[in-house]
Amino acid sequence: MSIPMNYLLVLAVWSTTPLAIVWSSESFDPMAAGGLRLLIALLVILALRPLLSSPALDFGRHWKAYLASAIGLYPGLALVYWAAPLMPSSLISVIFGLAPFFVMGISALAFGQRDSSAGQVLAVVIAFAGLAVLLGAGNSDTHFSYLGLLLILLAVTFYALSTLLVKAHAMEIHVLNLLAGSLLIATPMYLFSWKMDGGSLPAAPSIKAVSAILYLGLIGSVFAYIAYFHLLKRLSATVVSFIPMITPAIAVLLGITLNGEHLGKKMLVGMLMIMLGIWIYQFLGSRKIRPQPVMSRDA
């Protein structure tokens, strides 16, 4: 597939994933929806690996890399599924846009890496001021809860930690192996959580919910993942960095138009402040990166 098509695929999937998670959770228990999604993705990946001549999985050598990636799926992604019934999809996307700030904070606190510019620090201040506005909105806005917000913030924290650990342990691993290894770890944890929560399935799930799970399992967790790494290999980090700048705005529009989400004035102001902080941070960060591919080996 061409680079423009890969770019559009990643942009479309990242923009629609929060809404698809919310839709899949309308009929299914959160862990059932997430577990079925990952199970579908795992089966597809295991089928694709021999067709694409992927090297054999090596848990003895690469277990740290697989575990690092799995942290982003469980508990990272699992927290998003638990929060989905409590939050509008548009807000989930905007809060997840804070991930670069969490990566920066964890890098500074845990690894002593402090290379952010004054402008990027200002972007962090603006974004978290927007988060404070959201906290002030509270339950006065429709379909919003502090518990849901807390779950999403925890999800972003685990996602950021996973990102840093993958960068440290997994950059030389074939992309399909990294995905397969992480899914082999995370999928049983979803299924176990689902079993502990009753292990029930809806008698008559909606077509929308089933379609959302299939979409996330096939497209969101497999092909968009592969496309993203393809972009990292073929394009400069500057160009790729524009994706998380655009997706929150698209997700907000999709949530309002396709899901009928009502966003109060305070919530809109807070979300706009967060997106402004994200845009400033990503723009300044992209200017610090040389226009060259991030990954040099075939994935």
Secondary structure as UniProt FT lines:
FT   HELIX           3..24
FT   TURN            25..27
FT   HELIX           30..51
FT   TURN            52..53
FT   HELIX           59..71
FT   HELIX           72..77
FT   HELIX           78..83
FT   HELIX           84..86
FT   HELIX           89..96
FT   TURN            97..98
FT   HELIX           99..111
FT   HELIX           118..137
FT   HELIX           138..140
FT   TURN            142..143
FT   HELIX           146..169
FT   TURN            171..172
FT   HELIX           175..196
FT   TURN            197..198
FT   HELIX           207..215
FT   HELIX           216..223
FT   HELIX           224..234
FT   HELIX           237..240
FT   TURN            241..242
FT   HELIX           243..259
FT   HELIX           265..287
//
